[in-house]
Amino acid sequence: MTKILDRAIAKARTLSEEDQDALGAVLLSLAEEWPSHVDDLDEETRAAIREGLAQAKRGEFVPEQDIQALWKRYGL
C-alpha cells in the first residue's frame, strides 16, 4: 500500500461509522471502475476532477441538507 493511501485510510478510520461506509462505497466503486475508465478521461474531465479534489481539500462541500434533499427527490 502506498503512503498516501495508508494516510487516507488512517484518516477515514477517524470518521463516523456512517461516513466510513459512504467513503468506503465511493472508494470501492472507484477501484472497481478504475482500470476501464482512467485512460478514457479527456483533459477537461481531469481538470474538473483536480478542481473537485482541491475544493474537498479546502473543505468546500455541499451542505448536508442539500444532499438530503437531493436523495429525497430521487427516492434514495
N, C-alpha and C positions, 0 to 999 in steps of 0.2 A: 504494500500500500504506500502511496506517495505521502510525503509530509503534509501537503495541503489537504488531501482527502482525510488523512488522520486528524488534522486540526478541525476540519468541518464536522466530522463525526463526534469529536470531543465536544464541540460547541453544541451540536444537536442534542447530546445527552443532557444538557442543562435545561432544555426546553420542557414544557409541559408534555404529558403523555399525548394529548390531542395534537399538539403541534408537531411532536415527533412522528406521529402517524401520518400527518399531512405531508411533512417533509420527506418521510420515507416513501410515500406513494409517488411523489414527484421524482425523487431520485431513481426509484425502480423503473418508472416509466421512461425516464431519460436513458437509463442504462440499457433497457430492452430495445429502444429505438435507435440508439446512438450509431451503431455501425452502418445502418442502412440510410441514414439521412445526413450525416455530418458533411460528407463530400458534396452534397447537393445544394448546400446553402450558398446563396449569392452574397455579394459584399454588402448589399443593403440589409439583408437579414442578419448577417454577422454584426453589422454596426448597431442594429436595433437590440440584439442580444447583449452586446457590450454596454449599451446605454442602460438597459434594464438592470444589468448586474451592478453598474455604477449607482443607479438610483437605490437599489437594495442596500448597497454598502453605506450609502448616506442615510439610510433609514426612511426613505421616501416610499411608503406603502399606501395602498388604497385603504381607507378606513374600514374597519371590520363591519360596520353597519351597511356599507355599500356592498361588500362581498355577500353578506347575509341576504340582502335584498335581491341581488343577482341570482343567488342559489334558489331563493323562494320563487322568483319569477319563472325559473325553468324547472321547478319541482324537484330540486336537489336537496 
